């Protein structure tokens, strides 16, 4: 097929925020896959293909031969259009980032179409998302008023806690104002027209690859780590990787013009990730609905101190839902014994606890008052509604 004209190819990749796509972008419609003169719409723009109309062949074996020197300019254009997607923010961007009115802006780590963005959209369906390069960039975006909220993963039902975000909670002064429980549904994506059996390798985040081990083992593909699921999808498109699949979200397939060749490929069907929502200011705790409170504290050295700390909640019938310990960064070692045999040193820990009670309740206030009697440090990270809908 000789492609002579393509109208508004750039509009195949509109700016991605919280918009819902009603039409799947036909990214490869003019690279030899089935098409006609009128391909479809992207936004309000019509896309058409001129030249030989006999381009209905979508045989996988014929695809590589379609992209030849005559389409090199089109391939270069496609590469440029991928860069029109929102670029994840880094710290250097924050001083010049424009304001977009009163619409709620939610920062997250990753590219558009990632699972973190799905969590942001679940929490705020009408939001404008702000992709960031790193977890800490998502924190700073809120601190510097670039975003109103940050949505960050804190634990997964299979792989456990995301320790980096626990450390960042203590380093930054943001408040937890909500949580989102997101079921994990891994989809295997590939370029249009590429069947499952043609895939030789699969790219994705290491956790996505590990949690889809059974499926990938049966498929017999090489696994390649990538730091972000949606970023892996973008790479497969930009490099025209005809032998590669990617594990990502269904939204990533829509955004990058990929096909879903397999759904729900995760090993465990009951796989959930819990995300926390952060803001500059805390919300006012209430008692008319189920609330959760998150705290962090340190304890003096001595026998039974952890038991005493946990007892302040048990005595008041408060249920603990999460206990996490992390070594202190600034003074990680504590001298316990100084004898003739030498000095013994052990890690000094921070303890993170989530409990089911609102700080508006007297039992929660009394429990923390009791804890302060022997805690050397105590900070309330947030008191917020429980997300019971997964």
LINJOJO-V242961 format. One record per residue. N is the residue number from 1. SS is DSSP state (h for helix, s for strand, l for the rest). OMEGA is omega as a letter, one per 20 degrees, with the letter a starting at -180 (* if undefined). NEAR is the number of other C-alpha atoms within 8 Angstrom. Layout:
N;SS;OMEGA;NEAR
N;SS;OMEGA;NEAR
This chain:
1;l;r;9
2;l;r;7
3;l;a;12
4;l;a;7
5;l;r;7
6;s;a;10
7;l;r;7
8;l;r;9
9;h;a;10
10;h;a;9
11;h;r;9
12;h;a;11
13;l;r;13
14;l;r;9
15;l;a;7
16;l;r;11
17;l;r;9
18;l;a;10
19;l;r;5
20;l;a;4
21;l;r;6
22;l;r;4
23;l;r;6
24;l;a;8
25;l;r;11
26;l;a;9
27;l;a;8
28;l;a;9
29;l;r;10
30;l;r;9
31;l;r;8
32;l;r;14
33;l;a;14
34;l;r;9
35;l;r;12
36;l;a;9
37;l;r;8
38;s;a;9
39;s;a;12
40;s;a;8
41;s;r;9
42;s;a;11
43;l;r;6
44;l;a;5
45;s;r;8
46;s;r;11
47;s;r;13
48;s;a;12
49;s;a;14
50;l;r;10
51;l;a;8
52;l;a;8
53;l;a;9
54;l;a;5
55;l;a;11
56;l;a;8
57;l;r;8
58;l;r;10
59;l;a;7
60;h;a;9
61;h;a;5
62;h;a;9
63;h;a;11
64;h;a;7
65;h;a;6
66;h;a;9
67;l;a;11
68;l;a;7
69;h;a;5
70;h;a;8
71;h;a;11
72;h;r;9
73;h;r;7
74;h;r;7
75;h;r;8
76;h;r;8
77;h;r;9
78;h;r;11
79;h;a;9
80;h;a;8
81;h;r;12
82;h;a;10
83;l;r;8
84;l;r;11
85;l;r;11
86;l;r;10
87;l;r;9
88;l;a;11
89;s;r;12
90;l;a;10
91;h;a;7
92;h;a;6
93;h;a;8
94;h;a;11
95;h;a;5
96;h;a;5
97;l;a;7
98;l;r;4
99;l;a;5
100;l;r;5
101;l;a;4
102;l;a;4
103;l;a;7
104;l;a;11
105;s;a;12
106;s;r;14
107;s;r;17
108;s;r;16
109;s;r;14
110;l;r;15
111;l;r;13
112;l;a;13
113;l;a;11
114;l;r;14
115;h;r;9
116;h;r;12
117;h;r;12
118;h;r;9
119;h;r;13
120;h;a;14
121;h;r;11
122;h;a;8
123;h;a;7
124;l;a;8
125;l;a;8
126;l;a;7
127;l;r;13
128;s;a;10
129;s;a;13
130;s;r;12
131;s;a;15
132;s;a;16
133;l;a;10
134;l;r;9
135;h;a;11
136;h;r;7
137;h;r;13
138;h;r;14
139;h;a;13
140;h;r;9
141;h;r;13
142;h;a;15
143;h;a;9
144;l;r;8
145;l;r;7
146;l;r;11
147;l;r;13
148;l;a;12
149;s;r;13
150;s;r;15
151;s;a;14
152;s;r;12
153;s;r;12
154;s;r;13
155;s;r;11
156;s;a;13
157;l;r;8
158;l;a;7
159;l;r;7
160;s;a;7
161;s;r;7
162;l;a;10
163;h;a;7
164;h;a;6
165;h;r;11
166;h;r;9
167;h;a;9
168;h;r;9
169;h;a;10
170;h;a;7
171;h;a;6
172;l;a;7
173;l;r;7
174;l;a;12
175;s;r;11
176;s;a;15
177;s;r;14
178;s;r;11
179;s;r;13
180;s;r;13
181;s;a;13
182;s;r;10
183;s;a;9
184;l;r;7
185;l;a;9
186;l;r;13
187;s;r;14
188;s;a;13
189;s;r;15
190;s;r;15
191;l;a;14
192;l;r;9
193;l;a;9
194;l;a;11
195;l;a;9
196;h;a;6
197;h;r;5
198;h;a;8
199;l;r;13
200;l;a;10
201;s;a;11
202;s;a;13
203;s;r;15
204;s;r;16
205;l;a;12
206;h;r;9
207;h;r;7
208;h;r;12
209;h;a;14
210;h;a;7
211;l;r;10
212;l;a;12
213;h;a;10
214;h;a;7
215;h;a;10
216;h;r;10
217;h;r;8
218;h;a;6
219;h;r;7
220;l;a;7
221;l;r;10
222;s;a;7
223;s;a;8
224;s;a;8
225;s;r;9
226;l;a;11
227;l;a;9
228;l;a;11
229;h;a;17
230;h;r;14
231;h;r;11
232;h;r;13
233;h;r;16
234;h;a;10
235;h;a;8
236;h;r;15
237;h;a;12
238;h;a;9
239;l;a;6
240;l;a;7
241;l;a;8
242;l;a;10
243;l;a;9
244;s;r;12
245;s;r;14
246;s;r;14
247;s;a;16
248;s;a;16
249;l;r;14
250;h;r;8
251;h;r;7
252;h;r;14
253;h;r;14
254;h;a;11
255;h;a;13
256;h;r;12
257;l;r;14
258;l;r;14
259;s;r;10
260;s;a;11
261;s;r;10
262;s;r;8
263;l;r;9
264;l;a;8
265;l;r;11
266;l;a;12
267;l;a;9
268;l;a;6
269;l;r;6
270;l;a;5
271;l;a;10
272;s;r;11
273;s;r;13
274;s;r;12
275;s;r;14
276;s;r;13
277;s;a;13
278;s;r;13
279;s;r;13
280;l;a;11
281;l;r;6
282;l;r;10
283;l;r;7
284;l;a;4
285;l;a;10
286;l;r;9
287;l;a;9
288;l;r;4
289;l;a;6
290;l;r;10
291;s;r;14
292;s;r;13
293;s;r;15
294;s;a;13
295;s;r;12
296;s;a;12
297;s;r;12
298;s;a;11
299;s;r;12
300;l;r;8
301;l;r;5
302;l;a;5
303;l;r;4
304;l;a;6
305;h;r;10
306;h;r;7
307;h;r;7
308;h;a;8
309;h;a;9
310;h;a;8
311;h;a;8
312;h;r;12
313;h;a;12
314;h;a;9
315;l;a;7
316;l;r;8
317;l;r;6
318;l;a;12
319;l;r;9
320;s;a;10
321;s;a;8
322;s;r;8
323;s;a;9
324;s;r;7
325;s;r;8
326;s;r;9
327;s;r;9
328;l;a;10
329;l;a;5
330;l;r;4
331;l;a;7
332;l;a;10
333;s;r;8
334;s;r;9
335;s;a;9
336;s;a;8
337;s;r;7
338;s;a;9
339;s;r;6
340;l;a;4
341;l;r;5
342;s;a;6
343;s;r;9
344;s;r;8
345;s;a;9
346;s;r;8
347;s;r;9
348;l;a;10
349;s;r;11
350;s;r;12
351;s;r;11
352;s;a;13
353;s;r;12
354;s;r;12
355;s;a;12
356;l;r;12
357;l;r;12
358;l;r;15
359;l;r;11
360;l;a;9
361;l;a;9
362;h;a;7
363;h;r;8
364;h;r;12
365;h;r;10
366;h;r;8
367;h;a;11
368;h;r;9
369;h;r;8
370;h;a;9
371;h;a;10
372;l;a;10
373;l;a;6
374;l;r;8
375;s;r;11
376;s;r;9
377;s;r;8
378;s;r;10
379;s;r;7
380;s;a;9
381;s;r;12
382;s;r;11
383;s;a;16
384;s;a;14
385;s;r;11
386;l;r;9
387;l;a;9
388;l;a;5
389;l;r;4
390;l;*;7
